[in-house]
Amino acid sequence: MTLLLADELFDAQAIRALAYTTSGGAELGECIDTTSRITKTDATLWYDEWLATAHRVRAVGDGAASAGNAVSARGAYFRASTYYRTAGLMLMGAPLDDRLVTSHAASVETFCAGAALLDLPPDVLELPFGETTLPAYFYRASPDDGPRPTVILVDGYDGTAEELYFANGAAALARGYNVLAFDGPGQGSMIIDRGIPFRPDWETVIVPVVDYALSRPEVDPARIAVLGWSFGGYLAPRAVTGEHRIAACISDSGPYDLYANISSRLPDMLERQVPDGNRLALTVLDRALEARMKKVSGGWALRRCVWVHGVHDPLEYFEVARDYSLNGLEHLIECPLFICRTDGDDISEAQADFAAAVTVPHEYVVFSADEGVTGHCEMTGRALFHQRAFDWLEGVFADL
């Protein structure tokens, strides 16, 4: 069942924006008005209408800022940031679309303009990582320098470090947690502005992030958690297979084994041939996948995945997907886990297998429509997710 738009993907992404009304990243009427103008499943129309709303709301922010109305300006800038990000979503893929670059830059600019007007503005960072840096934001929960528990936020395939504030950051701050959000390889500015694709060894990626957290006097070194959502629900537990300075991990709707997840969608005959089976069968599969990628909605996820993994075609994506698995690594996790998904979400259906395989204390939660929760990453019930996940985390930290 869709709520705003007939196409399931378009509707899901519109609901994703709408979900941020509770954290100041969207307004109900603005989202409904925008989607009412999207009368067909067309990526350009989607971009144009969300961009128009973003421009209009940004202008409201500029006016409020000029008048010295900081709260009004902050709210408008934050909403504009969400709408700019949403505008570019359907353009993800290779070659990189200039419109995505433009809308992403505007999303970052308006987010930073809004964040600068918070009572405690975040530190805007570039964390050293090999020969490059990781864009990041550090938010303090309190103006004092006393050590507090801290949550590191990890995004998924198509999110940004800026979006993480609305998705999970504001809820963590409200509960007294410091927040450190960042873009890793394959995410946000790292892929859009720098062309740096995903890498599987998130246990390496997370190290400089934890190093930075531990350098802050506001961070209690014994109470650092990592929270990953969507593909980040894989990346976060992968991080704690090697980074043991993290005391707790929340895995929200991630795949347990990426290859198993994507290959299970193929017909049995073709699934048995991937990635290096019968040449004729692989040729048939390659042509079918290439044809699917050309579909505006049906091919979006595949176009996005090929692009963010830095590969050239769907079959190469199937090959690299084998490296993204927690199967066989569960014993390396030493901290408690909160593992969850929404009933009916096929992306995260193997979370139950992951929960059954881990050897550390853990809680496994399945949210359902009976609670008013539907969609990938509990998108219609983020407040319920935050209640369950952060209450669990409070219990874990209380025992340290």
NORUR-V557825 format. One line per field, one symbol per residue. ss: DSSP state (A for helix, B for strand, O for the rest). A space follows every 10 residues. Layout:
BEGIN
ss=???
END
This chain:
BEGIN
ss=OOOOOOOAAA AAAAAAAAAA AAAOOOOAAA AAAAAAOOOO OOAAAAAAAA AAAAAAAAAA AAAAAAOOOA AAAAAAAAAA AAAAAAAAAA AOOOOOOAAA AAAAAAAAAA AAAAAOOOOO OOBBBBBBBO OBBBBBBBBO OOOOOOOBBB BBBBOOOOOO AAAAAAAAAA AAAAOOOBBB BBOOOOOAAA AAOOOOOOOO OAAAAAAAAA AAAAOOOOBB BBBBBBBBBO OAAAAAAAAO OOOOOOOBBB BBOOOOBAAA AAAOOOOAAA AOOOOOOOAA AAAAAAAAAA AAAOOOOOOA AAAAAAAAOO OOOAAAAAAA AOOOBOOOOA AAOOOBBBBB BBOOOAAAOO AAAAAAAOOO OBBBBBBOAA AOOOOAAAOO OAAAAAAAAA AAAAAAAAOO
END
